[in-house]
Amino acid sequence: MVNKDFFEALKDLREERGIEEDVFIKALEQALTAAYKKNSGMAKNAEVRLFPEKNTIKIYSYRTVVPVVEDEEKEISLEDARQIKHSYKVGDQVMQEESTKDFNRIAVQTAKQVITQKIKEIEKQSIYKEIADKEGKLIVANVKRIDGENVYLEIGGTTLEGLLTKRDMLPTDKFKPGDRVKVYVRHIKDDFKGSVLQVTRTHPNFVRMLLEMEVPELNNGDVNIVGIVREAGLRTKIAVSTNVPNLDPVGACIGNKGARINSVINELNGEKIDIINYSDNPADYIVAALSPAEVSEITVDTAGLVANVKVPENKLSLAIGKGGHNVRLAAKLTGYKIDVKPSEVETHEKEKSGEIVANNANIILDDNFFDDIDIDE
């Protein structure tokens, strides 16, 4: 079969899609082989080969040389094989060229469908290689267009578009074409328009990488992020640690006069960030995780992973947070179920200890309270 137009069309398609020739030809041969066998009804082993330099397609069948033939479609006797070539022996594969007249219009149409699928597979593999060094990293992209609630980005150095959906944007994000935007690369996503790079600004790792850009101690390993949890647009909590003596990991992340952390907060449009010291002591860790709230009492059940926490009554809303986000994030960060209640002291306990309660403040009176007070007689 010779078809110059067919091969020229394939060449244009290959160059347009940026697919390597040997990979493209191999995929086509596999697709055409499957189409040929399906439409010809052949049970024998067949193979279609393309010869682009000659604008030629050839079809070959293979039969195994056996002492006794049981399947004429796939086997050939030693006697018959040696009539083709005297050197054949049992176990050899006899290759014969088949007529291409059976490679009819139906087969070509079927092959076209399979080829289309193969091209998509090859393109996807090529795309994965193209963005392998970007997946799971922070990149800067340009807003290309806005379609409804979706923002499409131009990813430098690739042929892909980045897709930033509404759920992957901060509630305060506002973009227009031409804007430069920092995003975290998640993965490849296939939609009805093709493959796109799924990116986000709501993932906890987005904050992690923004912070790493500002804090050299995170990059060189002097400071480690032990845990990070986030409710995008509201608050992020980050636990840090260090093995370096006299190094304050929290201070390193905050920077001089808050310069480092403020740079991250500005990128997040004012989202609150709590950076705390990690502790192996569950009680200390939970108290720190509830920051900026103050804890007056804590009881920890390490077996059941439950913590009962009491805070000053006027700090209760701060400890819980809007919609419960502060205590919820603290629970995620520490792995403990945290029950927060206001501090309470029973009346008989107050009287027994000599406490006087005024304006929700506890004033402790002891036996020496008046000793240092001068009384004018």
Buried (B, 14 or more C-beta within 10 A) or exposed (E): BEEEEBBEEBEEEBEEBEBEEEBBBBBBBBBBBBBBBBBBEBEBBBBBBBEBEEBBBBBBBBBBBBEEBEEEEBBBBBEBBBEEEEEBEEEBEBEEEBEBEEBEEEBBEBBEEBBEEBBBEBBBEBBEEBBEEBBEEBBEBBBBEBEEEBBBBBBEEBEBBBBBBEEBBBEEBEBEEEEEBBBBBBEBEEEEEEBBBBBBBBBBBBBBBBBBBBBEBBEEEBBBBBBBBBBBBBBBBBBBBBEEEEEEBBEBBBBEEEEBBBBBBEBBEEBBBBBBBBBEEBBBBBBBBBBEBEBEEBEBEEEEBEBBBBBBEEBBEBBBBEEEBBBBBBBBBBEBEBEBEBBEEEEEEBEEEEBEEEEEEBEEEEEEEEEEEEEEE
